[in-house]
Amino acid sequence: MNFAEREILRIVMEKVPNIVILASGSGTNAENIIRWSQNRGTYRIAAVMSNRKDAYVLTRAENLGVPYCTFTASEFRNGTLTYNGESRRLTDVLEELGTDCIILAGFLLKVPDYLIEAYPERILNIHPALLPSYGGKGMYGGHVHQAVIAAGEKESGITIHIVDKQYDHGKTIYQARCTVTPEDTPETLFAKVHELERAYPEVIEKYISQL
C-alpha cells in the first residue's frame, strides 16, 4: 500500500462512526456486533463498558482486542467512573473515545437522563419481546420468556428501539417475530429469540448510516 492509499484509508477510517457497547452479562450480542464491525468496517467499537466486573462480555472484548472498563450502578447513575486509574465523568470519557452512538447489548441498568440528553436518539437497545408488550422494569431474559408463555401468546420476538427516559419505551426501528408453541419452555423460546438477535449488528449499521 503506497502513501496515497494509506492516506485514503486513514481518511475513510476517521469517518467511521465510533460505538460504545454497554453490557451486563455473557455478551453474545456484543461479540456479534464486534465481529460484524471488524469484518465490515462500517463502524468501529471504541470500547465495551459493563456494570459487572465478572461479566463474561469483558473476556470477549479482551479476546477481540476491544478496550473495556467497568463501573458500579451508583457510578453510572451519578455519571462517573474510574478510567485509566482516574475518577472521570462518563460523558467526558465517551467524548474522548469519539463516541457517536451507544449500543445496549444485554445491559440491565436504566439509562440515566443525563446520558440520553447527551446522546439523543443515539442510544439503541434490543429487547427479547415484541414491545410494547412485556417490557418495563424487571422484564429481561428468562422473566420475559416465562411471562410470554404464561400469557398463552402465539408469537414473540425481538424489538430494537431508540432508548428514551422510560424503560423499553422509545421508538421502534426493527422487529422480528417467531412462533410460540404449547410445547415451548422459557429455554426453548430463548433459543428462538436469540437466533433473531443476530440481526442486531446489521440494524445498527443501517441506523447509524442515516445519522
N, CA and C atoms as a LAMMPS dump frame, in Angstrom:
ITEM: TIMESTEP
0
ITEM: NUMBER OF ATOMS
633
ITEM: BOX BOUNDS ff ff ff
-5.0000000000000000e+02 5.0000000000000000e+02
-5.0000000000000000e+02 5.0000000000000000e+02
-5.0000000000000000e+02 5.0000000000000000e+02
ITEM: ATOMS id mol type element x y z
1 1 1 N 0.852 -1.195 0
2 1 2 C 0 0 0
3 1 3 C 0.888 1.245 0
4 2 1 N 0.716 2.112 -1.019
5 2 2 C 1.545 3.312 -1.086
6 2 3 C 1.002 4.417 -0.189
7 3 1 N 1.719 5.552 -0.152
8 3 2 C 1.348 6.643 0.753
9 3 3 C -0.055 7.167 0.45
10 4 1 N -0.377 7.357 -0.816
11 4 2 C -1.692 7.889 -1.184
12 4 3 C -2.809 6.955 -0.739
13 5 1 N -2.607 5.654 -0.914
14 5 2 C -3.613 4.681 -0.497
15 5 3 C -3.774 4.674 1.014
16 6 1 N -2.651 4.803 1.74
17 6 2 C -2.736 4.849 3.199
18 6 3 C -3.482 6.089 3.673
19 7 1 N -3.278 7.216 2.986
20 7 2 C -3.972 8.442 3.356
21 7 3 C -5.47 8.323 3.113
22 8 1 N -5.828 7.707 2.002
23 8 2 C -7.251 7.496 1.702
24 8 3 C -7.877 6.608 2.762
25 9 1 N -7.175 5.529 3.124
26 9 2 C -7.684 4.622 4.146
27 9 3 C -7.819 5.349 5.48
28 10 1 N -6.827 6.179 5.825
29 10 2 C -6.887 6.919 7.082
30 10 3 C -8.093 7.851 7.117
31 11 1 N -8.338 8.554 6.014
32 11 2 C -9.466 9.493 5.946
33 11 3 C -10.789 8.756 6.074
34 12 1 N -10.903 7.604 5.399
35 12 2 C -12.134 6.813 5.473
36 12 3 C -12.357 6.32 6.895
37 13 1 N -11.296 5.796 7.524
38 13 2 C -11.425 5.261 8.871
39 13 3 C -11.797 6.343 9.87
40 14 1 N -11.277 7.547 9.657
41 14 2 C -11.602 8.638 10.572
42 14 3 C -13.085 8.975 10.542
43 15 1 N -13.74 8.664 9.427
44 15 2 C -15.153 8.994 9.278
45 15 3 C -16.072 7.855 9.723
46 16 1 N -15.484 6.719 10.064
47 16 2 C -16.29 5.588 10.524
48 16 3 C -16.852 5.91 11.905
49 17 1 N -18.167 5.745 12.114
50 17 2 C -18.756 6.048 13.425
51 17 3 C -18.17 5.178 14.527
52 18 1 N -17.977 5.772 15.677
53 18 2 C -17.497 5.053 16.861
54 18 3 C -18.668 4.668 17.752
55 19 1 N -18.66 3.431 18.187
56 19 2 C -19.729 2.902 19.032
57 19 3 C -19.135 2.421 20.351
58 20 1 N -19.841 2.692 21.429
59 20 2 C -19.516 2.114 22.731
60 20 3 C -20.65 1.168 23.113
61 21 1 N -20.306 -0.041 23.5
62 21 2 C -21.281 -1.055 23.885
63 21 3 C -21.383 -1.105 25.403
64 22 1 N -22.604 -1.087 25.919
65 22 2 C -22.862 -1.309 27.343
66 22 3 C -23.498 -2.682 27.494
67 23 1 N -22.941 -3.516 28.349
68 23 2 C -23.446 -4.878 28.524
69 23 3 C -23.259 -5.311 29.973
70 24 1 N -24.122 -6.233 30.41
71 24 2 C -24.071 -6.692 31.802
72 24 3 C -23.751 -8.164 31.965
73 25 1 N -23.827 -8.937 30.885
74 25 2 C -23.746 -10.377 31.055
75 25 3 C -22.745 -11.078 30.164
76 26 1 N -23.189 -12.177 29.566
77 26 2 C -22.311 -13.036 28.788
78 26 3 C -21.739 -12.334 27.564
79 27 1 N -22.563 -11.557 26.892
80 27 2 C -22.045 -10.75 25.79
81 27 3 C -22.084 -11.375 24.414
82 28 1 N -23.004 -12.312 24.169
83 28 2 C -23.066 -12.905 22.829
84 28 3 C -23.459 -11.859 21.783
85 29 1 N -24.416 -11.002 22.114
86 29 2 C -24.776 -9.95 21.168
87 29 3 C -23.626 -8.977 20.971
88 30 1 N -22.94 -8.643 22.055
89 30 2 C -21.79 -7.743 21.946
90 30 3 C -20.729 -8.346 21.029
91 31 1 N -20.459 -9.639 21.184
92 31 2 C -19.458 -10.276 20.318
93 31 3 C -19.889 -10.243 18.858
94 32 1 N -21.175 -10.491 18.598
95 32 2 C -21.657 -10.43 17.222
96 32 3 C -21.458 -9.041 16.634
97 33 1 N -21.714 -8.013 17.438
98 33 2 C -21.556 -6.639 16.975
99 33 3 C -20.084 -6.33 16.706
100 34 1 N -19.212 -6.755 17.614
101 34 2 C -17.778 -6.513 17.431
102 34 3 C -17.262 -7.204 16.179
103 35 1 N -17.628 -8.473 16.004
104 35 2 C -17.149 -9.215 14.832
105 35 3 C -17.687 -8.603 13.539
106 36 1 N -18.937 -8.165 13.553
107 36 2 C -19.518 -7.506 12.376
108 36 3 C -18.699 -6.256 12.044
109 37 1 N -18.398 -5.461 13.056
110 37 2 C -17.654 -4.223 12.824
111 37 3 C -16.254 -4.506 12.29
112 38 1 N -15.624 -5.548 12.803
113 38 2 C -14.27 -5.881 12.356
114 38 3 C -14.262 -6.46 10.947
115 39 1 N -15.324 -7.152 10.577
116 39 2 C -15.391 -7.752 9.244
117 39 3 C -15.798 -6.754 8.173
118 40 1 N -16.668 -5.82 8.531
119 40 2 C -17.224 -4.91 7.52
120 40 3 C -16.623 -3.506 7.562
121 41 1 N -16.176 -3.072 8.723
122 41 2 C -15.541 -1.759 8.807
123 41 3 C -16.477 -0.58 8.656
124 42 1 N -17.779 -0.812 8.814
125 42 2 C -18.749 0.278 8.653
126 42 3 C -18.961 1.064 9.937
127 43 1 N -18.551 0.493 11.061
128 43 2 C -18.473 1.226 12.318
129 43 3 C -17.386 0.582 13.161
130 44 1 N -16.92 1.315 14.157
131 44 2 C -15.819 0.858 14.986
132 44 3 C -16.277 0.766 16.436
133 45 1 N -15.901 -0.283 17.124
134 45 2 C -16.223 -0.414 18.545
135 45 3 C -15.102 0.231 19.341
136 46 1 N -15.391 1.375 19.945
137 46 2 C -14.375 2.119 20.683
138 46 3 C -14.114 1.504 22.049
139 47 1 N -15.144 0.907 22.654
140 47 2 C -14.98 0.304 23.977
141 47 3 C -16.211 -0.5 24.345
142 48 1 N -16.027 -1.424 25.263
143 48 2 C -17.119 -2.137 25.917
144 48 3 C -17.102 -1.735 27.385
145 49 1 N -18.258 -1.362 27.921
146 49 2 C -18.367 -0.981 29.326
147 49 3 C -19.418 -1.849 30
148 50 1 N -19.161 -2.205 31.257
149 50 2 C -20.081 -3.075 31.976
150 50 3 C -20.222 -2.621 33.425
151 51 1 N -21.383 -2.918 33.983
152 51 2 C -21.613 -2.647 35.404
153 51 3 C -21.248 -3.842 36.281
154 52 1 N -20.67 -4.87 35.674
155 52 2 C -20.26 -6.062 36.433
156 52 3 C -18.827 -6.429 36.088
157 53 1 N -17.985 -6.502 37.101
158 53 2 C -16.584 -6.831 36.877
159 53 3 C -16.398 -8.281 36.448
160 54 1 N -17.378 -9.146 36.766
161 54 2 C -17.265 -10.555 36.411
162 54 3 C -18.032 -10.908 35.146
163 55 1 N -18.534 -9.92 34.426
164 55 2 C -19.318 -10.193 33.214
165 55 3 C -18.421 -10.803 32.14
166 56 1 N -18.877 -11.88 31.54
167 56 2 C -18.061 -12.565 30.533
168 56 3 C -17.863 -11.719 29.28
169 57 1 N -18.72 -10.722 29.086
170 57 2 C -18.557 -9.833 27.934
171 57 3 C -17.174 -9.173 27.949
172 58 1 N -16.599 -8.965 29.126
173 58 2 C -15.283 -8.337 29.213
174 58 3 C -14.2 -9.265 28.659
175 59 1 N -14.359 -10.563 28.916
176 59 2 C -13.431 -11.549 28.341
177 59 3 C -13.546 -11.575 26.829
178 60 1 N -14.785 -11.509 26.343
179 60 2 C -14.985 -11.483 24.886
180 60 3 C -14.32 -10.245 24.276
181 61 1 N -14.491 -9.104 24.938
182 61 2 C -13.887 -7.875 24.427
183 61 3 C -12.365 -7.995 24.39
184 62 1 N -11.784 -8.512 25.472
185 62 2 C -10.328 -8.669 25.519
186 62 3 C -9.843 -9.599 24.418
187 63 1 N -10.544 -10.715 24.222
188 63 2 C -10.151 -11.676 23.187
189 63 3 C -10.222 -11.078 21.787
190 64 1 N -11.101 -10.111 21.603
191 64 2 C -11.281 -9.496 20.286
192 64 3 C -10.539 -8.173 20.147
193 65 1 N -9.725 -7.838 21.156
194 65 2 C -8.892 -6.652 21.064
195 65 3 C -9.615 -5.338 21.245
196 66 1 N -10.731 -5.362 21.98
197 66 2 C -11.514 -4.15 22.205
198 66 3 C -11.287 -3.651 23.635
199 67 1 N -10.982 -2.372 23.826
200 67 2 C -10.806 -1.844 25.186
201 67 3 C -12.09 -1.986 25.999
202 68 1 N -11.926 -2.132 27.32
203 68 2 C -13.115 -2.268 28.162
204 68 3 C -12.858 -1.652 29.525
205 69 1 N -13.944 -1.335 30.217
206 69 2 C -13.853 -0.834 31.585
207 69 3 C -15.172 -1.126 32.286
208 70 1 N -15.187 -0.918 33.603
209 70 2 C -16.389 -1.196 34.389
210 70 3 C -16.73 0.004 35.262
211 71 1 N -17.963 -0.026 35.74
212 71 2 C -18.422 0.97 36.703
213 71 3 C -19.481 0.313 37.579
214 72 1 N -19.747 0.908 38.726
215 72 2 C -20.813 0.404 39.591
216 72 3 C -22.134 1.048 39.174
217 73 1 N -23.232 0.486 39.669
218 73 2 C -24.544 1.064 39.374
219 73 3 C -24.627 2.492 39.898
220 74 1 N -24.054 2.733 41.069
221 74 2 C -24.061 4.076 41.646
222 74 3 C -23.256 5.052 40.793
223 75 1 N -22.095 4.613 40.338
224 75 2 C -21.281 5.476 39.471
225 75 3 C -22.022 5.807 38.18
226 76 1 N -22.704 4.824 37.632
227 76 2 C -23.436 5.036 36.384
228 76 3 C -24.541 6.068 36.585
229 77 1 N -25.277 5.947 37.685
230 77 2 C -26.345 6.91 37.972
231 77 3 C -25.78 8.311 38.172
232 78 1 N -24.609 8.383 38.821
233 78 2 C -24.007 9.683 39.108
234 78 3 C -23.173 10.239 37.966
235 79 1 N -22.935 9.417 36.975
236 79 2 C -22.207 9.883 35.801
237 79 3 C -20.699 9.887 35.944
238 80 1 N -20.155 9.019 36.802
239 80 2 C -18.705 8.95 36.98
240 80 3 C -18.225 7.513 36.838
241 81 1 N -16.939 7.357 36.638
242 81 2 C -16.325 6.035 36.644
243 81 3 C -14.828 6.2 36.822
244 82 1 N -14.162 5.109 37.195
245 82 2 C -12.703 5.112 37.254
246 82 3 C -12.183 4.638 35.909
247 83 1 N -11.442 5.51 35.233
248 83 2 C -10.977 5.208 33.877
249 83 3 C -9.474 5.476 33.813
250 84 1 N -8.725 4.428 33.464
251 84 2 C -7.259 4.525 33.449
252 84 3 C -6.718 5.029 34.783
253 85 1 N -7.353 4.555 35.866
254 85 2 C -6.872 4.866 37.201
255 85 3 C -7.291 6.214 37.752
256 86 1 N -8.12 6.93 37.003
257 86 2 C -8.562 8.242 37.441
258 86 3 C -10.085 8.303 37.498
259 87 1 N -10.617 9.087 38.44
260 87 2 C -12.057 9.316 38.502
261 87 3 C -12.433 10.319 37.42
262 88 1 N -13.318 9.906 36.541
263 88 2 C -13.683 10.744 35.391
264 88 3 C -15.186 10.796 35.237
265 89 1 N -15.662 11.842 34.593
266 89 2 C -17.069 11.884 34.207
267 89 3 C -17.273 10.95 33.02
268 90 1 N -18.345 10.174 33.06
269 90 2 C -18.607 9.218 31.984
270 90 3 C -18.747 9.928 30.645
271 91 1 N -19.458 11.047 30.623
272 91 2 C -19.643 11.763 29.358
273 91 3 C -18.318 12.269 28.798
274 92 1 N -17.37 12.631 29.678
275 92 2 C -16.057 13.071 29.204
276 92 3 C -15.294 11.911 28.579
277 93 1 N -15.401 10.728 29.208
278 93 2 C -14.733 9.545 28.651
279 93 3 C -15.336 9.191 27.294
280 94 1 N -16.654 9.238 27.197
281 94 2 C -17.31 8.931 25.923
282 94 3 C -16.893 9.915 24.843
283 95 1 N -16.773 11.168 25.211
284 95 2 C -16.324 12.173 24.236
285 95 3 C -14.884 11.912 23.821
286 96 1 N -14.052 11.559 24.786
287 96 2 C -12.656 11.246 24.488
288 96 3 C -12.545 10.066 23.528
289 97 1 N -13.46 9.118 23.654
290 97 2 C -13.479 7.947 22.77
291 97 3 C -14.075 8.262 21.404
292 98 1 N -14.565 9.479 21.238
293 98 2 C -15.187 9.864 19.968
294 98 3 C -16.503 9.169 19.724
295 99 1 N -17.249 8.921 20.777
296 99 2 C -18.473 8.124 20.695
297 99 3 C -19.551 8.822 19.881
298 100 1 N -20.037 8.125 18.863
299 100 2 C -21.16 8.616 18.058
300 100 3 C -22.472 7.997 18.502
301 101 1 N -22.427 6.719 18.893
302 101 2 C -23.63 6.016 19.335
303 101 3 C -23.282 5.078 20.49
304 102 1 N -24.289 4.819 21.317
305 102 2 C -24.158 3.864 22.41
306 102 3 C -25.123 2.715 22.141
307 103 1 N -24.627 1.508 22.251
308 103 2 C -25.437 0.325 21.976
309 103 3 C -25.572 -0.504 23.246
310 104 1 N -26.801 -0.768 23.659
311 104 2 C -27.053 -1.636 24.804
312 104 3 C -27.19 -3.066 24.303
313 105 1 N -26.427 -3.964 24.907
314 105 2 C -26.457 -5.368 24.498
315 105 3 C -26.552 -6.224 25.761
316 106 1 N -27.786 -6.413 26.238
317 106 2 C -27.972 -7.129 27.484
318 106 3 C -27.543 -6.297 28.668
319 107 1 N -27.809 -5.011 28.616
320 107 2 C -27.448 -4.094 29.7
321 107 3 C -28.662 -3.895 30.591
322 108 1 N -28.513 -4.148 31.893
323 108 2 C -29.674 -4.239 32.777
324 108 3 C -29.981 -2.98 33.569
325 109 1 N -29.119 -1.98 33.534
326 109 2 C -29.399 -0.758 34.27
327 109 3 C -30.195 0.223 33.421
328 110 1 N -31.066 0.993 34.068
329 110 2 C -31.805 2.043 33.369
330 110 3 C -30.833 3.155 32.988
331 111 1 N -30.934 3.603 31.75
332 111 2 C -30.036 4.657 31.279
333 111 3 C -30.461 5.988 31.89
334 112 1 N -29.56 6.678 32.58
335 112 2 C -29.915 7.947 33.237
336 112 3 C -30.229 9.048 32.234
337 113 1 N -30.984 10.021 32.706
338 113 2 C -31.395 11.126 31.836
339 113 3 C -30.203 11.866 31.256
340 114 1 N -29.137 12.039 32.056
341 114 2 C -28.003 12.837 31.567
342 114 3 C -27.38 12.215 30.321
343 115 1 N -27.399 10.878 30.25
344 115 2 C -26.795 10.201 29.109
345 115 3 C -27.699 10.283 27.887
346 116 1 N -28.996 10.17 28.108
347 116 2 C -29.949 10.301 27
348 116 3 C -29.9 11.715 26.426
349 117 1 N -29.762 12.698 27.297
350 117 2 C -29.681 14.085 26.835
351 117 3 C -28.377 14.362 26.089
352 118 1 N -27.312 13.668 26.472
353 118 2 C -26.029 13.844 25.787
354 118 3 C -25.995 13.143 24.435
355 119 1 N -26.79 12.063 24.294
356 119 2 C -26.825 11.287 23.049
357 119 3 C -28.263 11.069 22.6
358 120 1 N -28.992 12.131 22.273
359 120 2 C -30.402 11.989 21.876
360 120 3 C -30.545 11.18 20.588
361 121 1 N -31.38 10.145 20.639
362 121 2 C -31.64 9.258 19.506
363 121 3 C -30.373 8.571 19.003
364 122 1 N -29.376 8.462 19.876
365 122 2 C -28.127 7.793 19.523
366 122 3 C -27.792 6.674 20.503
367 123 1 N -28.814 6.196 21.207
368 123 2 C -28.664 5.041 22.089
369 123 3 C -29.697 4.01 21.665
370 124 1 N -29.242 2.807 21.318
371 124 2 C -30.14 1.737 20.883
372 124 3 C -30.131 0.592 21.882
373 125 1 N -31.279 -0.089 21.96
374 125 2 C -31.41 -1.254 22.826
375 125 3 C -32.116 -2.373 22.076
376 126 1 N -31.806 -3.605 22.45
377 126 2 C -32.529 -4.755 21.92
378 126 3 C -33.272 -5.414 23.074
379 127 1 N -34.559 -5.713 22.852
380 127 2 C -35.392 -6.311 23.899
381 127 3 C -35.952 -7.632 23.39
382 128 1 N -35.954 -8.684 24.227
383 128 2 C -36.372 -10.019 23.772
384 128 3 C -37.878 -10.248 23.809
385 129 1 N -38.635 -9.315 23.29
386 129 2 C -40.091 -9.455 23.188
387 129 3 C -40.585 -8.419 22.19
388 130 1 N -41.863 -8.509 21.865
389 130 2 C -42.469 -7.576 20.911
390 130 3 C -43.065 -6.409 21.679
391 131 1 N -42.246 -5.389 21.889
392 131 2 C -42.749 -4.199 22.572
393 131 3 C -43.889 -3.575 21.777
394 132 1 N -44.849 -2.937 22.442
395 132 2 C -44.82 -2.514 23.843
396 132 3 C -45.195 -3.583 24.872
397 133 1 N -45.497 -4.799 24.435
398 133 2 C -45.814 -5.858 25.394
399 133 3 C -44.537 -6.415 26.029
400 134 1 N -44.646 -6.808 27.282
401 134 2 C -43.577 -7.489 28.009
402 134 3 C -42.29 -6.662 28.102
403 135 1 N -42.469 -5.387 28.356
404 135 2 C -41.337 -4.514 28.609
405 135 3 C -41.46 -3.903 29.991
406 136 1 N -40.495 -3.074 30.346
407 136 2 C -40.542 -2.382 31.625
408 136 3 C -39.585 -2.973 32.642
409 137 1 N -39.568 -2.39 33.828
410 137 2 C -38.655 -2.791 34.882
411 137 3 C -38.854 -4.256 35.256
412 138 1 N -37.767 -4.982 35.347
413 138 2 C -37.822 -6.395 35.719
414 138 3 C -38.065 -7.33 34.561
415 139 1 N -38.385 -6.786 33.395
416 139 2 C -38.641 -7.619 32.226
417 139 3 C -37.365 -7.766 31.404
418 140 1 N -36.622 -8.822 31.713
419 140 2 C -35.399 -9.11 30.969
420 140 3 C -35.17 -10.616 30.988
421 141 1 N -34.446 -11.102 30
422 141 2 C -34.051 -12.503 29.949
423 141 3 C -35.185 -13.476 30.133
424 142 1 N -34.964 -14.463 30.997
425 142 2 C -35.94 -15.519 31.23
426 142 3 C -37.256 -15.023 31.787
427 143 1 N -37.252 -13.89 32.483
428 143 2 C -38.5 -13.336 33.014
429 143 3 C -39.465 -13.001 31.869
430 144 1 N -38.905 -12.476 30.784
431 144 2 C -39.737 -12.133 29.63
432 144 3 C -40.337 -13.386 29.01
433 145 1 N -39.504 -14.383 28.751
434 145 2 C -39.988 -15.594 28.077
435 145 3 C -41.004 -16.339 28.938
436 146 1 N -40.79 -16.354 30.22
437 146 2 C -41.734 -17.007 31.132
438 146 3 C -43.082 -16.301 31.092
439 147 1 N -43.069 -14.969 31.075
440 147 2 C -44.312 -14.19 31.028
441 147 3 C -45.052 -14.401 29.714
442 148 1 N -44.311 -14.459 28.62
443 148 2 C -44.933 -14.668 27.303
444 148 3 C -45.636 -16.021 27.257
445 149 1 N -44.969 -17.055 27.748
446 149 2 C -45.553 -18.396 27.746
447 149 3 C -46.749 -18.469 28.692
448 150 1 N -46.621 -17.878 29.861
449 150 2 C -47.709 -17.913 30.848
450 150 3 C -48.965 -17.226 30.322
451 151 1 N -48.778 -16.224 29.462
452 151 2 C -49.921 -15.492 28.907
453 151 3 C -50.55 -16.196 27.714
454 152 1 N -49.949 -17.301 27.278
455 152 2 C -50.501 -18.049 26.155
456 152 3 C -50.318 -17.375 24.812
457 153 1 N -49.28 -16.553 24.685
458 153 2 C -49.038 -15.861 23.417
459 153 3 C -48.701 -16.856 22.315
460 154 1 N -49.091 -16.496 21.094
461 154 2 C -48.813 -17.344 19.937
462 154 3 C -47.528 -16.947 19.222
463 155 1 N -46.998 -15.766 19.551
464 155 2 C -45.742 -15.349 18.946
465 155 3 C -44.98 -14.438 19.903
466 156 1 N -43.677 -14.387 19.674
467 156 2 C -42.818 -13.468 20.405
468 156 3 C -41.778 -12.972 19.416
469 157 1 N -40.667 -12.437 19.923
470 157 2 C -39.652 -11.945 19.002
471 157 3 C -38.72 -10.963 19.653
472 158 1 N -38.176 -10.071 18.84
473 158 2 C -37.265 -9.048 19.348
474 158 3 C -37.728 -7.674 18.89
475 159 1 N -37.352 -6.681 19.667
476 159 2 C -37.581 -5.29 19.303
477 159 3 C -36.276 -4.528 19.499
478 160 1 N -35.875 -3.805 18.482
479 160 2 C -34.733 -2.9 18.588
480 160 3 C -35.297 -1.489 18.557
481 161 1 N -34.944 -0.705 19.557
482 161 2 C -35.58 0.607 19.685
483 161 3 C -34.601 1.656 20.18
484 162 1 N -34.962 2.899 19.95
485 162 2 C -34.207 4.026 20.475
486 162 3 C -34.526 4.153 21.961
487 163 1 N -33.514 4.378 22.76
488 163 2 C -33.707 4.498 24.205
489 163 3 C -34.16 5.906 24.552
490 164 1 N -35.237 5.986 25.35
491 164 2 C -35.663 7.268 25.898
492 164 3 C -35.673 7.171 27.424
493 165 1 N -36.38 8.054 28.092
494 165 2 C -36.295 8.15 29.549
495 165 3 C -37.181 7.151 30.284
496 166 1 N -37.854 6.263 29.54
497 166 2 C -38.642 5.211 30.159
498 166 3 C -38.088 3.853 29.738
499 167 1 N -38.277 2.861 30.613
500 167 2 C -37.856 1.503 30.275
501 167 3 C -38.561 1.015 29.013
502 168 1 N -37.771 0.506 28.052
503 168 2 C -38.325 -0.215 26.888
504 168 3 C -39.445 0.558 26.209
505 169 1 N -39.233 1.84 25.989
506 169 2 C -40.327 2.698 25.545
507 169 3 C -40.062 3.438 24.24
508 170 1 N -38.838 3.68 23.892
509 170 2 C -38.519 4.546 22.759
510 170 3 C -38.979 3.997 21.42
511 171 1 N -38.837 4.806 20.405
512 171 2 C -39.303 4.479 19.048
513 171 3 C -38.696 3.168 18.543
514 172 1 N -39.556 2.294 18.047
515 172 2 C -39.12 1.023 17.48
516 172 3 C -38.54 1.246 16.093
517 173 1 N -37.37 0.675 15.833
518 173 2 C -36.793 0.762 14.496
519 173 3 C -36.739 -0.6 13.804
520 174 1 N -36.969 -1.687 14.569
521 174 2 C -36.932 -3.017 13.953
522 174 3 C -37.609 -4.018 14.868
523 175 1 N -38.389 -4.919 14.271
524 175 2 C -38.936 -6.066 14.994
525 175 3 C -38.834 -7.309 14.119
526 176 1 N -38.643 -8.445 14.779
527 176 2 C -38.684 -9.744 14.106
528 176 3 C -39.457 -10.695 15.006
529 177 1 N -40.154 -11.648 14.398
530 177 2 C -41.089 -12.495 15.143
531 177 3 C -40.753 -13.969 15.023
532 178 1 N -41.19 -14.722 16.022
533 178 2 C -41.105 -16.171 15.993
534 178 3 C -42.369 -16.733 16.626
535 179 1 N -42.696 -17.962 16.294
536 179 2 C -43.886 -18.591 16.852
537 179 3 C -43.62 -19.11 18.262
538 180 1 N -44.676 -19.138 19.059
539 180 2 C -44.631 -19.746 20.383
540 180 3 C -45.616 -20.905 20.371
541 181 1 N -45.143 -22.107 20.634
542 181 2 C -45.994 -23.286 20.61
543 181 3 C -46.342 -23.713 22.031
544 182 1 N -47.381 -24.546 22.189
545 182 2 C -47.727 -25.044 23.527
546 182 3 C -46.598 -25.836 24.176
547 183 1 N -45.686 -26.366 23.357
548 183 2 C -44.583 -27.173 23.893
549 183 3 C -43.401 -26.314 24.358
550 184 1 N -43.414 -25.041 24.024
551 184 2 C -42.265 -24.193 24.346
552 184 3 C -42.09 -24.026 25.856
553 185 1 N -40.842 -23.957 26.259
554 185 2 C -40.455 -23.608 27.624
555 185 3 C -39.687 -22.287 27.536
556 186 1 N -39.434 -21.64 28.663
557 186 2 C -38.605 -20.42 28.596
558 186 3 C -37.262 -20.67 27.914
559 187 1 N -36.711 -21.867 28.077
560 187 2 C -35.415 -22.169 27.475
561 187 3 C -35.522 -22.306 25.952
562 188 1 N -36.551 -22.992 25.472
563 188 2 C -36.681 -23.149 24.022
564 188 3 C -37.073 -21.836 23.362
565 189 1 N -37.886 -21.053 24.047
566 189 2 C -38.257 -19.755 23.491
567 189 3 C -37.045 -18.821 23.462
568 190 1 N -36.205 -18.904 24.495
569 190 2 C -34.967 -18.131 24.496
570 190 3 C -34.144 -18.444 23.252
571 191 1 N -34.027 -19.724 22.905
572 191 2 C -33.23 -20.121 21.747
573 191 3 C -33.792 -19.522 20.463
574 192 1 N -35.108 -19.519 20.328
575 192 2 C -35.742 -18.945 19.134
576 192 3 C -35.479 -17.444 19.045
577 193 1 N -35.671 -16.771 20.157
578 193 2 C -35.485 -15.322 20.189
579 193 3 C -34.018 -14.962 19.976
580 194 1 N -33.144 -15.749 20.594
581 194 2 C -31.717 -15.479 20.478
582 194 3 C -31.254 -15.562 19.028
583 195 1 N -31.836 -16.458 18.274
584 195 2 C -31.491 -16.579 16.853
585 195 3 C -31.871 -15.302 16.103
586 196 1 N -33.003 -14.705 16.462
587 196 2 C -33.437 -13.465 15.814
588 196 3 C -32.493 -12.307 16.129
589 197 1 N -31.834 -12.378 17.288
590 197 2 C -30.96 -11.287 17.715
591 197 3 C -29.729 -11.125 16.826
592 198 1 N -29.487 -12.099 15.959
593 198 2 C -28.365 -11.99 15.024
594 198 3 C -28.514 -10.805 14.079
595 199 1 N -29.72 -10.266 13.977
596 199 2 C -29.96 -9.11 13.098
597 199 3 C -29.418 -7.811 13.676
598 200 1 N -29.103 -7.793 14.961
599 200 2 C -28.742 -6.556 15.647
600 200 3 C -27.587 -5.803 14.976
601 201 1 N -26.46 -6.442 14.648
602 201 2 C -25.357 -5.687 14.043
603 201 3 C -25.74 -4.981 12.745
604 202 1 N -26.53 -5.653 11.913
605 202 2 C -26.921 -5.043 10.637
606 202 3 C -27.903 -3.898 10.853
607 203 1 N -28.817 -4.06 11.809
608 203 2 C -29.757 -2.98 12.113
609 203 3 C -28.996 -1.758 12.616
610 204 1 N -27.996 -1.976 13.439
611 204 2 C -27.155 -0.871 13.918
612 204 3 C -26.512 -0.166 12.733
613 205 1 N -25.935 -0.936 11.829
614 205 2 C -25.266 -0.361 10.662
615 205 3 C -26.219 0.516 9.862
616 206 1 N -27.407 0.014 9.599
617 206 2 C -28.375 0.776 8.806
618 206 3 C -28.811 2.041 9.542
619 207 1 N -28.976 1.931 10.855
620 207 2 C -29.438 3.099 11.614
621 207 3 C -28.386 4.194 11.647
622 208 1 N -27.152 3.837 11.969
623 208 2 C -26.127 4.875 12.093
624 208 3 C -25.743 5.469 10.747
625 209 1 N -25.998 4.728 9.658
626 209 2 C -25.686 5.283 8.332
627 209 3 C -26.618 6.438 7.972
628 210 1 N -27.742 6.538 8.684
629 210 2 C -28.708 7.593 8.405
630 210 3 C -28.544 8.817 9.323
631 211 1 N -27.634 8.724 10.282
632 211 2 C -27.462 9.834 11.224
633 211 3 C -26.64 10.969 10.608
